[in-house]
Amino acid sequence: MTTVTVRLESPTLLTGEQWRARRDAHRRRVDALIGPYLAARRRGLKHPVIDFLFTYYSSRPSHVLRWHAGYGVTLADAAEYLQLRGYESADGGVRVGAEYLRRRLDSIESTIALLRATASRPARLGCFGLHEWAMVYRTDETRHDIPLRLGREGTDRVVEQMPLRCTHFDAFRFFTGPARPLNENQLTRDTQIDHEQPGCLHATMDLYRHCFGLAPLLPAELTVDCFELALRARDLDMRASPYDLRDLGYEPVAIETPAGRAEYVRRQSAIAEAGTELRAQVLERCAHLAEVARRA
């Protein structure tokens, strides 16, 4: 993963040459990450792994492709940005307006509360990605038109023999009816903030959602950092799932075996560590934005 950190003390005025260079570098980075996927998507092809980051989050490729400098930076020679939400004319260029920042304060503060709660807890690494298994437990319906590696009975047996320890409501809510009572905790939207923890792959993927949801207040470099990590988390999510994705090049992480569980924890731990760093950056940015919004 290539993290591109943009500090809070970045220049407050970028010339046309400066911001276009950053924009072009951003687009090249996104193309390196998902260029072939986007080309296939334009042809109407579906992808059971990567599609999730757009369909589930109600996101669009433009949320990753479009470059923003973030709040507090004025762009010279950037009239095209006036067509985008949140921007206004400023002395010497175009910038995200203070009124738009004030209108987003509630969203910023709710993001801060959730991320701080998540960061305050130790990472739990014993879920083994069983949420995907719980979503197909004792049902003939699956979320993807892909065969199950162990078949229907084998998949159900794994759920029954291993503890369900999901801490993420937006995964838990898709559990089948018979799977829900098996989970360690009965999760609700109202108690989401009480259970989020940094070892959860979905909590890490959600960093991308937080970033594009607060655009254009956050710099695009931070958004694509979180998107790149979300790709890693989604990759592990589906390799450890009950689906057989080998025809698409995804060798399984067989969490039904001791070796597979050990591999899952190794990968999950590395993703959680990277997520901790990015969560701190998103929090720092959001705390700064909230402070400025309250003063504005």
Secondary structure, DSSP 8 states (H G I E B T S, - for coil): -------TTS-SEE-HHHHHHHHHHHHHHHHHHHHHHHHHHHTT---TTTTHHHHTTT--HHHHHS----TT-EETT-GGGGGSTTEEEETTEEEE-HHHHHHTHHHHHHHHHHHHHHHTS------TTTHHHHTSTT-S--SSSS-BTTHHHHHHHHHHHS-B----HHHHTTS-TTTGGGBSS---STTHHHH--TT-HHHHHHHHHHHHHTTTSS-HHHHHHHHHHHHHHHHHHHHTSSB--GGGT-----TTSHHHHHHHHHHHHHHHHHHHHHHHHHHHHHHHHHHHHHH-
